[in-house]
Amino acid sequence: MKMVREIVDAIVLFEKNNVNPMFISSSRGNIKINKVIKVFKERRNLRDCYIYICLVEGRQDPIELRWEVESNKWYMEKI
């Protein structure tokens, strides 16, 4: 995995208490997320974040997304 830490636009599906990213748009193009493998809560820079490890279309290796809850911003951390 390569660290990128890039702000991305995300289309997400909200189901009760679950938030699942479905599609992201970044400088690398549009990426469709097939499956969320793992989600865990973390604190970075005094902010609550959720880290999503996802399988994406056209890649064998997973990517890592970060969602900052307070600012509602999505970041692609690793690809």
Secondary structure, DSSP 8 states (H G I E B T S, - for coil): --EEEEEEEEEEEEETTEEEEEEEEETTEEEEEEEEEEEEEEEETTEEEEEEEEEETT-SS-EEEEEETTTTEEEEEE-
